[in-house]
């Protein structure tokens, strides 16, 4: 139970803040011998998906309605297309990287991938006030695909990519997490075939911990992005990279 709580806590904090939940899980599992397993990871992903759906429920309904009624004149319809375009790029990269993920999920690689996150976060200081377009969506989808590497933060990579491309802060934040929905669903579908039975109490402890902490983290991240302070997390991931390299 304690192990499930710790892993859920790490997921709830690091999944949303731009510090890489997968990278932190690798480090915690290595240092403390924690082993959640694929089945546990599936439930953590479902918890993350639930947080996004609740947090962005109004945006999801608007985009879904615009796509369903093929309302080509609405901005939400374009957002829906950009999500599709970005998800295709993410999926292609994900298929390619899926054969190598285990090779990267080791402590020796973590300093380099955490460093990549730091560089992206530092580059996010660019002042941005533009809107999304197809090229920007493809670029953000590319960075989301690369964030499959443990240590490269998904939220950090996608929000930074959006800001580097000139997308305004609030739109960068919103698109980053709307784009995460297909990615998380895809990850669950790919992993579900490896699902194995584990104690219900263990699963629920991790799921609820991840959900409640994740909701708080997401609200916190929104305020940080809007205030243009996301780059500050780059100092944290840089510190983690140095500490892990020393270890």
Protein Blocks (a to p, Z undefined) as FASTA:
>chain_A
ZZmmmmmmmmmmmmmmcnbjmlmmmmmmmmnopaebjmlmmmmmmmmmmmmmmmmmmmmm
mmmmmmmnopakbmklmmmmmmmmmmmmmmmmmmmmmmmmmmmmcfklmmmmmmmmmmmm
mmmmpccfbdcdfklmmmmmmmmmmmmpghiafklmmmmmmmmnopafklmmmmmmmmmm
mmmmmmmmmmmmmgccddfklmmmmmmmmmmmmmmmmmmmmmmmmnopmmmmmmmmmmmm
mmmmmZZ
